[in-house]
């Protein structure tokens, strides 16, 4: 990799820009999760179960794109904390469905009311007009598609 290449320098600048935005949003999300006594993953699970009660562990893992063991450990903590509960799936004794307790639902609602990252992004987007936001979203979509098509194996 030639770091003096203008294309490489540009790629580095764009990556650093994405990482800067991601760090800021992640920090707001972390603060929101901590304010309700959860980790970021715990809050993701709670918010997901609020919108989709009755998911299996496998479905939750797929939605959150995390390993089954990571989700399982976090779910166990939520169950022990009285935030989530397990129940046997109807018609399949081996499958367990997850849902929030009343306490878990209230915690999710509190987190959603605060929504630090959404509030911060809404404020940040006030400096852009609708066309700029539309262009930004379009550029992000094109970059994401190109990254998904990139084949690391061809680089070796």
Order of alpha helices (4+ residues) and beta strands (2+ residues): alpha-alpha-beta-alpha-alpha-beta-beta-alpha-alpha-alpha
